[in-house]
Amino acid sequence: MDLLQGTLDMLVLRTLVLAPLHGYGIAKAIRSNSGEALDIEFGSLYPALKRLELKGWVAAKWEISEHNRRAKYYRLTPAGRKQLQREHSKWAEFVSAVGQVMGPISEGAK
């Protein structure tokens, strides 16, 4: 499933609410939490993580992973938490507006 522009940032911020994760863990969590519908490609994920880090919404630190390898772990910052609240509100408005336009499909619309 293709993501709408800007949706990946929101999904990453939402995923990091629970705990810091490395890139693979973020992609795996998004895939799992979407019922396997969203498969985030690393070519999209890592530029998004860098963008979020530059905006101050996530912070990164090198640590040892569960597989005893060095991995960059990302955590949500207080500014990121505020941004997530803003994004969540905008997303709810967007979903509501699209729902109004789409509405139920009547039998005559086939």
Helices and strands as residue ranges (DSSP letters): H 7-15, E 21-22, H 23-33, H 42-54, E 58-64, E 70-76, H 78-102, G 107-109
